[in-house]
Structures are given as structure tokens and as C-alpha cells.
Amino acid sequence: GLIDAINRDLHLLKVHLPYHESDHVLNIAYNIMAGGTCLEDLELLRNDEVYLDAMGTQRIPDPTTAGDFCRRFKYDEQVVQLMQAINAAVLPTVAEAVGASLGAQTHENDRQRPAIQNPKHKKPPENQCFRGLWLNSR
């Protein structure tokens, strides 16, 4: 699963007491999902018994520990390792849930609508894809 993939592929901590890499990564992700906007918001969650019960834990890293963990990312490759671990664990499940038919349908729709280059002097429209192309929506 995701936890095992993160712990297997991301190596930032020398000692895993009391937390592993996955504990820190998921703690930050859950903070965002719970409405947190900064690491300091973790302090509120640390004292929320309902949140801790929902996470199935008795404690989560405090904001200072979370910040220390974030500062351990010294190289771009470490971020890429984390992204690859998450993608390897999650994308097959997502693809299976979405199903091949939806993917084929979306791909067919993209072929039917020609793309044009985005002139740099114009504001990009809402239907702009990530490569700087517009989908022609006649």
C-alpha cells in the first residue's frame, strides 16, 4: 500500500522512532485535507481526540517536528522519489476505479477537438491544458 511504498522508497530519517517517513508525509496531507493551511495547524489536530481516533493513532508529529522533516528534503531527487512512490502505490488503484472505458472516451474526445497554440500576449482561457495548448471549443 501507500504507507509501505513511501517507507520503502523515501529515506530521509536515520532512526524511525517514533515516526516513519510515511507518518510525516501523511500527517501533512491530512492536515491540508482537514482545512489546515500551515504546519502550525498541526497543533490543533494533535489535541483533537476525534481526529486522532479517526487516524487510528494516539499521537501525530508536532509542527516543529514536521518542519524538521520538511527541511530534510535537500535534493530534487528526494521529492521525485516521494512522488514516484505515491504514484506507484495510488495510480493503479485510481486507474482501476475509473476504468479503461472512461480513459478511452476522454482520449477520443481530445482527438476530436483540435488544439491551437496559446499566444503569450493573451490571458489563457479556462479550457487551457497544461502544455500551453487551447482546446478548440467551437
MILUM-455548 format. One line per field, with one value per atom (N, C-alpha, C, O): atom name; chain; z, x, y; residue in three letters. Coordinates in steps of 0.02 Angstrom, whole numbers, plus 50000, padded with zeros to 5 digits. Each point is the difference from the previous one (the first is absolute). Layout:
REM MILUM-455548
drenfi	c(CA	...) $
kollum	c(A	...) $
z	c(Z	...) $
x	c(X	...) $
y	c(Y	...) $
dogu	c(ALA	...) $
REM end
This chain:
REM MILUM-455548
drenfi	c(N	CA	C	O	N	CA	C	O	N	CA	C	O	N	CA	C	O	N	CA	C	O	N	CA	C	O	N	CA	C	O	N	CA	C	O	N	CA	C	O	N	CA	C	O	N	CA	C	O	N	CA	C	O	N	CA	C	O	N	CA	C	O	N	CA	C	O	N	CA	C	O	N	CA	C	O	N	CA	C	O	N	CA	C	O	N	CA	C	O	N	CA	C	O	N	CA	C	O	N	CA	C	O	N	CA	C	O	N	CA	C	O	N	CA	C	O	N	CA	C	O	N	CA	C	O	N	CA	C	O	N	CA	C	O	N	CA	C	O	N	CA	C	O	N	CA	C	O	N	CA	C	O	N	CA	C	O	N	CA	C	O	N	CA	C	O	N	CA	C	O	N	CA	C	O	N	CA	C	O	N	CA	C	O	N	CA	C	O	N	CA	C	O	N	CA	C	O	N	CA	C	O	N	CA	C	O	N	CA	C	O	N	CA	C	O	N	CA	C	O	N	CA	C	O	N	CA	C	O	N	CA	C	O	N	CA	C	O	N	CA	C	O	N	CA	C	O	N	CA	C	O	N	CA	C	O	N	CA	C	O	N	CA	C	O	N	CA	C	O	N	CA	C	O	N	CA	C	O	N	CA	C	O	N	CA	C	O	N	CA	C	O	N	CA	C	O	N	CA	C	O	N	CA	C	O	N	CA	C	O	N	CA	C	O	N	CA	C	O	N	CA	C	O	N	CA	C	O	N	CA	C	O	N	CA	C	O	N	CA	C	O	N	CA	C	O	N	CA	C	O	N	CA	C	O	N	CA	C	O	N	CA	C	O	N	CA	C	O	N	CA	C	O	N	CA	C	O	N	CA	C	O	N	CA	C	O	N	CA	C	O	N	CA	C	O	N	CA	C	O	N	CA	C	O	N	CA	C	O	N	CA	C	O	N	CA	C	O	N	CA	C	O	N	CA	C	O	N	CA	C	O	N	CA	C	O	N	CA	C	O	N	CA	C	O	N	CA	C	O	N	CA	C	O	N	CA	C	O	N	CA	C	O	N	CA	C	O	N	CA	C	O	N	CA	C	O	N	CA	C	O	N	CA	C	O	N	CA	C	O	N	CA	C	O	N	CA	C	O	N	CA	C	O	N	CA	C	O	N	CA	C	O	N	CA	C	O	N	CA	C	O	N	CA	C	O	N	CA	C	O	N	CA	C	O	N	CA	C	O	N	CA	C	O	N	CA	C	O	N	CA	C	O	N	CA	C	O	N	CA	C	O	N	CA	C	O	N	CA	C	O	N	CA	C	O	N	CA	C	O	N	CA	C	O	N	CA	C	O	N	CA	C	O	N	CA	C	O	N	CA	C	O	N	CA	C	O	N	CA	C	O	N	CA	C	O	N	CA	C	O) $
kollum	c(A	A	A	A	A	A	A	A	A	A	A	A	A	A	A	A	A	A	A	A	A	A	A	A	A	A	A	A	A	A	A	A	A	A	A	A	A	A	A	A	A	A	A	A	A	A	A	A	A	A	A	A	A	A	A	A	A	A	A	A	A	A	A	A	A	A	A	A	A	A	A	A	A	A	A	A	A	A	A	A	A	A	A	A	A	A	A	A	A	A	A	A	A	A	A	A	A	A	A	A	A	A	A	A	A	A	A	A	A	A	A	A	A	A	A	A	A	A	A	A	A	A	A	A	A	A	A	A	A	A	A	A	A	A	A	A	A	A	A	A	A	A	A	A	A	A	A	A	A	A	A	A	A	A	A	A	A	A	A	A	A	A	A	A	A	A	A	A	A	A	A	A	A	A	A	A	A	A	A	A	A	A	A	A	A	A	A	A	A	A	A	A	A	A	A	A	A	A	A	A	A	A	A	A	A	A	A	A	A	A	A	A	A	A	A	A	A	A	A	A	A	A	A	A	A	A	A	A	A	A	A	A	A	A	A	A	A	A	A	A	A	A	A	A	A	A	A	A	A	A	A	A	A	A	A	A	A	A	A	A	A	A	A	A	A	A	A	A	A	A	A	A	A	A	A	A	A	A	A	A	A	A	A	A	A	A	A	A	A	A	A	A	A	A	A	A	A	A	A	A	A	A	A	A	A	A	A	A	A	A	A	A	A	A	A	A	A	A	A	A	A	A	A	A	A	A	A	A	A	A	A	A	A	A	A	A	A	A	A	A	A	A	A	A	A	A	A	A	A	A	A	A	A	A	A	A	A	A	A	A	A	A	A	A	A	A	A	A	A	A	A	A	A	A	A	A	A	A	A	A	A	A	A	A	A	A	A	A	A	A	A	A	A	A	A	A	A	A	A	A	A	A	A	A	A	A	A	A	A	A	A	A	A	A	A	A	A	A	A	A	A	A	A	A	A	A	A	A	A	A	A	A	A	A	A	A	A	A	A	A	A	A	A	A	A	A	A	A	A	A	A	A	A	A	A	A	A	A	A	A	A	A	A	A	A	A	A	A	A	A	A	A	A	A	A	A	A	A	A	A	A	A	A	A	A	A	A	A	A	A	A	A	A	A	A	A	A	A	A	A	A	A	A	A	A	A	A	A	A	A	A	A	A	A	A	A	A	A	A	A	A	A	A	A	A	A	A	A	A	A	A	A	A	A	A	A	A	A	A	A	A	A	A	A	A	A	A	A	A	A	A	A) $
z	c(50000	50000	50000	49994	50013	49998	50056	49987	50073	50057	49988	50011	49968	49987	49944	50003	49944	49943	50021	49981	50059	50023	50044	49990	50056	50045	49963	50019	49929	49961	49956	49993	49976	49948	50023	49966	50091	50024	50063	50049	49949	50056	50023	49976	50071	50027	50073	50024	50012	50072	50013	49969	50076	50019	50051	49998	50046	50052	49994	49990	50015	49992	50067	50008	50039	50065	50015	50001	50010	49996	49932	49990	49961	49936	49942	50001	49947	49936	49951	50015	49927	49948	49982	49991	50004	49981	50052	49983	50080	50053	49988	50007	49975	49989	49937	50000	49945	49936	50007	49980	50048	50007	50050	49992	50061	50049	49967	50014	49941	49965	49951	49995	49970	49953	50037	49977	50078	50038	50030	50007	50012	50026	49947	50015	49923	49946	49989	49992	50008	49989	50057	49989	50070	50057	50003	50047	49902	49997	50024	50002	50016	50022	49942	49943	50073	49948	50012	49958	50101	50016	50051	50028	49982	50047	50071	50038	49980	50068	50014	50058	49890	50009	50025	50024	49970	50027	50076	50027	50005	50073	50021	50050	49911	50014	49993	50041	49907	49989	50052	50017	50009	50051	50063	50037	49976	50060	49986	50045	49895	49980	50005	49956	50097	50011	49944	49982	49991	49945	49939	49967	50017	49943	50012	49955	50104	50014	49996	49974	50050	49995	49927	49980	49980	49929	49964	49954	50067	49969	50028	49973	50080	50030	50036	49999	50032	50033	50066	50013	50028	50064	49996	50040	49911	49993	49927	49962	50020	49935	50011	50053	49899	50008	50011	49970	50074	50013	49944	49958	50039	49945	49994	49944	50111	49997	49969	49958	50062	49972	49926	49960	50021	49929	49960	49944	50084	49965	49993	49947	50105	49996	49945	49963	50032	49948	49931	49956	50034	49935	49980	49941	50107	49986	49981	49976	50035	49981	49925	49974	49990	49927	49974	49995	49989	49978	49924	49972	49995	49928	49964	50028	49911	49959	49994	49999	49998	49991	50057	49991	50069	50057	49993	50018	49955	49987	49945	50004	49945	49946	50026	49980	50065	50030	50036	49994	50043	50035	49950	50008	49941	49949	49966	49988	49995	49966	50046	49977	50087	50047	50005	50000	50005	50004	49936	50002	49940	49936	49991	49978	50040	49992	50043	49981	50077	50046	49985	50010	49965	49993	49929	49992	49957	49932	49976	49967	50048	49978	50030	49966	50096	50032	49969	49989	49997	49969	49930	49981	49980	49932	50001	49957	50090	50005	50018	49973	50072	50021	49944	49991	49971	49946	49942	49969	50018	49947	49933	49986	49974	49935	49953	49958	50048	49953	50007	49950	50111	50009	49971	49968	50043	49973	49924	49970	49999	49927	49975	49948	50087	49980	50003	49953	50101	50007	49946	49971	50015	49949	49931	49962	50023	49936	49995	49946	50108	49999	49987	49964	50064	49989	49927	49974	49992	49930	49956	49946	50074	49959	50002	49953	50099	50007	49986	50040	49905	49983	50051	50028	49982	50046	49961	49945	50082	49970	50052	50060	49918	50046	50036	49971	50091	50041	49986	50016	49955	49991	50068	50044	49966	50065	50023	50060	49894	50020	50023	50023	49972	50022	50064	50014	50025	50062	49981	49956	50075	49982	50020	50054	49902	50016	50051	50015	50010	50050	49972	50037	49897	49972	49975	49957	50069	49980	50035	50061	49903	50031	50024	49986	50048	50033	49952	50022	49915	49953	49964	49952	50069	49967	49936	49959	50033	49942	50022	50056	49898	50013	49967	49946	50085	49966	49964	50031	49904	49960	50016	49984	50048	50022	49958	50024	49915	49953	50019	49967) $
x	c(50040	49960	50043	50061	49905	50033	50051	50055	49927	50046	50064	50055	49938	50059	50043	50061	49906	50037	50041	50058	49912	50037	50059	50056	49932	50054	50055	50059	49923	50049	50042	50061	49909	50034	50028	50043	49934	50025	50041	49975	50088	50045	50029	50053	49913	50024	50020	50041	49930	50012	50049	49995	50052	50046	49968	50011	49949	49967	49925	49978	49983	49928	49963	49954	50068	49967	49979	50043	49896	49944	49966	49952	50073	49965	50042	50061	49904	50031	49987	49962	50069	49990	49926	49974	49992	49929	49957	49952	50066	49963	50003	49949	50109	50009	49963	49964	50045	49969	49924	49967	50005	49928	49973	49944	50094	49980	49990	49952	50094	49994	49941	49963	50029	49944	49933	49954	50040	49937	49987	49942	50110	49992	49966	49954	50069	49970	49928	49956	50032	49931	49953	49940	50087	49960	49992	49971	50054	49992	50059	49998	50056	50061	50032	49999	50031	50034	50074	50037	49986	50071	50018	49955	50109	50021	49977	49988	50005	49977	49930	49983	49977	49933	50002	49949	50108	50007	49989	49978	50038	49993	49927	49985	49969	49929	49979	49962	50065	49982	50030	49971	50087	50033	49958	50005	49953	49959	49927	49958	50027	49932	49991	50023	49943	49992	49961	50016	49934	49961	50045	49997	50044	50046	50049	50010	50020	50048	49967	50030	49908	49964	49987	50008	49972	49987	50064	49996	50061	50064	50026	50048	49921	50022	50066	50040	49973	50064	49989	49948	50103	49998	50035	49987	50058	50036	50021	50006	50006	50026	50058	50004	50041	50056	49977	49952	50083	49984	50027	50039	49940	50022	50075	50026	50010	50073	50031	50045	49932	50025	49983	50041	49899	49980	50045	50021	49995	50045	50070	50031	49993	50066	50000	50048	49897	49995	50003	50036	49926	49999	50069	50018	50020	50067	50050	50054	49928	50044	50000	50044	49907	50001	50052	49987	50072	50055	50010	50031	49943	50012	49933	49954	50043	49940	49984	49941	50110	49989	49960	49963	50044	49963	49926	49958	50025	49930	49973	49943	50097	49980	49989	49953	50091	49991	49933	49966	50016	49936	49943	49953	50050	49947	49993	49945	50111	49998	49972	49963	50053	49973	49924	49964	50013	49928	49966	49948	50079	49970	49998	49949	50105	50001	49948	49972	50015	49952	49928	49955	50034	49933	49972	49942	50098	49974	49968	49948	50079	49966	49929	49954	50039	49935	49952	49941	50083	49958	49980	49942	50106	49985	49949	49955	50050	49952	49931	49950	50048	49935	49967	49939	50100	49972	49979	49948	50092	49984	50028	50009	50006	50030	49953	50022	49913	49954	49998	49996	50007	50000	50063	49998	50060	50062	49999	50024	49949	49995	49953	50013	49932	49952	50031	49992	50043	50032	50052	50005	50034	50052	49969	50026	49919	49965	49974	50004	49969	49975	50057	49990	50068	50057	50022	50021	49973	50019	49951	50019	49919	49949	50005	49977	50052	50006	50071	50045	49967	50069	50027	49962	50103	50033	50036	50026	49975	50037	50046	49987	50068	50049	49971	49960	50059	49979	50046	50060	49914	50043	50020	49957	50105	50025	49970	49997	49980	49974	49927	49974	49994	49931	49995	50042	49908	49987	49975	49957	50070	49978	49927	49979	49983	49931	49994	50050	49891	49990	50011	50016	49975	50007	50071	50009	50040	50069	50028	49990	50043	50030	50071	50023	50010	50063	50057	50052	49943	50055	49997	50038	49918	49996	49958	50003	49957	49956	49929	49980	49981	49929	49963	50020	49927	49955	49948	49966	50029	49955	49928	49979	49983	49932	49950	49971	50020	49955	49929	49955) $
y	c(49941	50059	50063	49997	50058	50066	50008	50024	49957	50008	49961	50026	49912	49958	50029	49999	50026	50028	50061	50007	50037	50059	49979	50025	49930	49979	49962	50003	49961	49962	50045	49988	50063	50038	50067	50028	49998	50065	49990	49973	50048	49989	50066	50022	50010	50063	49994	50039	49914	49993	49942	49947	50065	49947	49952	49940	50089	49961	50012	50056	49891	50005	49996	49960	50080	50002	50071	50043	49971	49954	50000	49963	50077	50008	49975	50003	49972	49983	50057	50046	49949	50052	50006	50055	49888	50001	50038	50033	49961	50036	50075	50034	49991	50071	50023	50049	49913	50019	50000	50048	49899	49995	50050	50026	49989	50050	50068	50035	49983	50064	49998	50049	49896	49994	50003	50034	49930	50000	50069	50021	50014	50069	50043	50038	49957	50039	49979	50042	49892	49976	50020	50007	50004	50021	50076	50026	50009	50073	50039	50061	49905	50036	50036	49977	50080	50039	50007	50025	49953	50005	49945	49969	50020	49948	50014	49953	50110	50016	49973	49988	50002	49973	49928	49974	49993	49932	49998	49950	50105	50002	49991	49968	50061	49992	49927	49974	49993	49930	49954	49948	50069	49959	49993	49951	50100	50000	49982	50006	49973	49983	49924	49963	50014	49928	49967	49943	50090	49972	49989	49948	50101	49995	49942	49959	50038	49946	49932	49953	50041	49937	49982	49942	50108	49988	49977	49960	50066	49981	49934	49971	50005	49937	50005	49953	50104	50011	50037	50029	49969	50036	50067	50044	49963	50062	50011	49952	50110	50019	50048	50032	49974	50046	50072	50023	50012	50070	50044	49977	50086	50044	50006	50002	50001	50006	49938	50005	49937	49936	49996	49976	50046	49999	50047	49983	50075	50046	49971	50007	49959	49967	49947	49994	49969	49949	50033	49976	50077	50034	50026	49998	50025	50025	49945	50014	49924	49944	49988	49966	50063	49995	50049	50060	49914	50043	49998	50046	49903	49991	49988	49971	50053	49990	49926	49981	49978	49928	49970	49951	50077	49974	50014	49958	50100	50016	49954	49976	50013	49955	49929	49966	50012	49933	49995	49950	50102	50001	49998	49961	50081	50001	49933	49977	49991	49936	49945	49956	50047	49951	50007	49951	50111	50012	49979	49965	50054	49981	49925	49973	49992	49927	49966	49949	50079	49969	50020	49960	50101	50026	49994	49983	50031	50003	49936	50003	49938	49939	49994	49977	50043	49997	50050	49984	50076	50051	49977	50006	49969	49978	49944	49998	49957	49945	50026	49976	50073	50028	50039	49995	50042	50040	49955	50010	49939	49953	50021	50059	49892	50012	50037	50039	49949	50031	50076	50035	49990	50073	50030	50052	49916	50024	50002	50048	49901	49997	50054	50031	49981	50050	50070	50039	49977	50065	50010	50053	49895	50004	50013	50040	49927	50010	50071	50031	49997	50069	50049	50049	49938	50045	50000	50051	49892	49996	50037	50025	49979	50032	50076	50033	49995	50073	50021	49985	50050	50020	50050	50040	49958	50047	50054	49987	50074	50055	50029	49996	50033	50028	50061	50037	49972	50057	50059	49997	50057	50059	50029	50006	50010	50022	50066	50013	50028	50065	49998	50050	49892	49994	49961	49956	50059	49962	49931	49993	49954	49933	49988	50020	49949	49985	49943	49967	50023	49948	49930	49954	50038	49933	49986	49957	50078	49989	49938	49992	49966	49941	50019	50055	49899	50016	50012	50026	49957	50008	50067	50011	50034	50064	49998	50046	49902	49994	50014	49986	50042	50010	49943	49976	50002	49954	50042	50041	49951	50039	49981	49945	50099	49984	50040	50048	49932	50035	49989	50026) $
dogu	c(GLY	GLY	GLY	GLY	LEU	LEU	LEU	LEU	ILE	ILE	ILE	ILE	ASP	ASP	ASP	ASP	ALA	ALA	ALA	ALA	ILE	ILE	ILE	ILE	ASN	ASN	ASN	ASN	ARG	ARG	ARG	ARG	ASP	ASP	ASP	ASP	LEU	LEU	LEU	LEU	HIS	HIS	HIS	HIS	LEU	LEU	LEU	LEU	LEU	LEU	LEU	LEU	LYS	LYS	LYS	LYS	VAL	VAL	VAL	VAL	HIS	HIS	HIS	HIS	LEU	LEU	LEU	LEU	PRO	PRO	PRO	PRO	TYR	TYR	TYR	TYR	HIS	HIS	HIS	HIS	GLU	GLU	GLU	GLU	SER	SER	SER	SER	ASP	ASP	ASP	ASP	HIS	HIS	HIS	HIS	VAL	VAL	VAL	VAL	LEU	LEU	LEU	LEU	ASN	ASN	ASN	ASN	ILE	ILE	ILE	ILE	ALA	ALA	ALA	ALA	TYR	TYR	TYR	TYR	ASN	ASN	ASN	ASN	ILE	ILE	ILE	ILE	MET	MET	MET	MET	ALA	ALA	ALA	ALA	GLY	GLY	GLY	GLY	GLY	GLY	GLY	GLY	THR	THR	THR	THR	CYS	CYS	CYS	CYS	LEU	LEU	LEU	LEU	GLU	GLU	GLU	GLU	ASP	ASP	ASP	ASP	LEU	LEU	LEU	LEU	GLU	GLU	GLU	GLU	LEU	LEU	LEU	LEU	LEU	LEU	LEU	LEU	ARG	ARG	ARG	ARG	ASN	ASN	ASN	ASN	ASP	ASP	ASP	ASP	GLU	GLU	GLU	GLU	VAL	VAL	VAL	VAL	TYR	TYR	TYR	TYR	LEU	LEU	LEU	LEU	ASP	ASP	ASP	ASP	ALA	ALA	ALA	ALA	MET	MET	MET	MET	GLY	GLY	GLY	GLY	THR	THR	THR	THR	GLN	GLN	GLN	GLN	ARG	ARG	ARG	ARG	ILE	ILE	ILE	ILE	PRO	PRO	PRO	PRO	ASP	ASP	ASP	ASP	PRO	PRO	PRO	PRO	THR	THR	THR	THR	THR	THR	THR	THR	ALA	ALA	ALA	ALA	GLY	GLY	GLY	GLY	ASP	ASP	ASP	ASP	PHE	PHE	PHE	PHE	CYS	CYS	CYS	CYS	ARG	ARG	ARG	ARG	ARG	ARG	ARG	ARG	PHE	PHE	PHE	PHE	LYS	LYS	LYS	LYS	TYR	TYR	TYR	TYR	ASP	ASP	ASP	ASP	GLU	GLU	GLU	GLU	GLN	GLN	GLN	GLN	VAL	VAL	VAL	VAL	VAL	VAL	VAL	VAL	GLN	GLN	GLN	GLN	LEU	LEU	LEU	LEU	MET	MET	MET	MET	GLN	GLN	GLN	GLN	ALA	ALA	ALA	ALA	ILE	ILE	ILE	ILE	ASN	ASN	ASN	ASN	ALA	ALA	ALA	ALA	ALA	ALA	ALA	ALA	VAL	VAL	VAL	VAL	LEU	LEU	LEU	LEU	PRO	PRO	PRO	PRO	THR	THR	THR	THR	VAL	VAL	VAL	VAL	ALA	ALA	ALA	ALA	GLU	GLU	GLU	GLU	ALA	ALA	ALA	ALA	VAL	VAL	VAL	VAL	GLY	GLY	GLY	GLY	ALA	ALA	ALA	ALA	SER	SER	SER	SER	LEU	LEU	LEU	LEU	GLY	GLY	GLY	GLY	ALA	ALA	ALA	ALA	GLN	GLN	GLN	GLN	THR	THR	THR	THR	HIS	HIS	HIS	HIS	GLU	GLU	GLU	GLU	ASN	ASN	ASN	ASN	ASP	ASP	ASP	ASP	ARG	ARG	ARG	ARG	GLN	GLN	GLN	GLN	ARG	ARG	ARG	ARG	PRO	PRO	PRO	PRO	ALA	ALA	ALA	ALA	ILE	ILE	ILE	ILE	GLN	GLN	GLN	GLN	ASN	ASN	ASN	ASN	PRO	PRO	PRO	PRO	LYS	LYS	LYS	LYS	HIS	HIS	HIS	HIS	LYS	LYS	LYS	LYS	LYS	LYS	LYS	LYS	PRO	PRO	PRO	PRO	PRO	PRO	PRO	PRO	GLU	GLU	GLU	GLU	ASN	ASN	ASN	ASN	GLN	GLN	GLN	GLN	CYS	CYS	CYS	CYS	PHE	PHE	PHE	PHE	ARG	ARG	ARG	ARG	GLY	GLY	GLY	GLY	LEU	LEU	LEU	LEU	TRP	TRP	TRP	TRP	LEU	LEU	LEU	LEU	ASN	ASN	ASN	ASN	SER	SER	SER	SER	ARG	ARG	ARG	ARG) $
REM end
